[in-house]
Amino acid sequence: MGQYKYVTNRTIPNKAGEESKGFVRARVPNDSDTAEVAYKCPECEHQESTKVPFTRPFNIRCSKCGTLMKLPKLKGKKK
């Protein structure tokens, strides 16, 4: 990770459970509390790149339809 304190690249299922419909890619530089985010909403398929404040657990809301995409911690999850 080196220059980033948080990096993730995950698929996000839609409400119907279709896993490949959306994604969230996020990274937070070591010297910042702002996440650089690229996402595709699993509901409306809107794509956007933005910067948002970084909090844990990390969540982002689609700017078009308002869908909340939650990214829970992976620690302890089966790989």
Secondary structure as the mmCIF struct_conf table of DSSP 4:
data_model
#
loop_
_struct_conf.conf_type_id
_struct_conf.id
_struct_conf.beg_label_comp_id
_struct_conf.beg_label_asym_id
_struct_conf.beg_label_seq_id
_struct_conf.end_label_comp_id
_struct_conf.end_label_asym_id
_struct_conf.end_label_seq_id
TURN_TY1_P TURN_TY1_P1 GLY A 2 GLN A 3
STRN STRN1 TYR A 4 ILE A 12
TURN_TY1_P TURN_TY1_P2 LYS A 15 ALA A 16
HELX_RH_3T_P HELX_RH_3T_P1 GLU A 19 LYS A 21
STRN STRN2 GLY A 22 PRO A 29
TURN_TY1_P TURN_TY1_P3 ASN A 30 ASP A 31
BEND BEND1 ASP A 33 ASP A 33
STRN STRN3 THR A 34 LYS A 40
TURN_TY1_P TURN_TY1_P4 PRO A 42 CYS A 44
STRN STRN4 GLN A 47 PRO A 53
BEND BEND2 ARG A 56 PRO A 57
STRN STRN5 PHE A 58 ARG A 61
TURN_TY1_P TURN_TY1_P5 SER A 63 CYS A 65
STRN STRN6 LEU A 68 LEU A 71
TURN_TY1_P TURN_TY1_P6 LYS A 75 GLY A 76
#
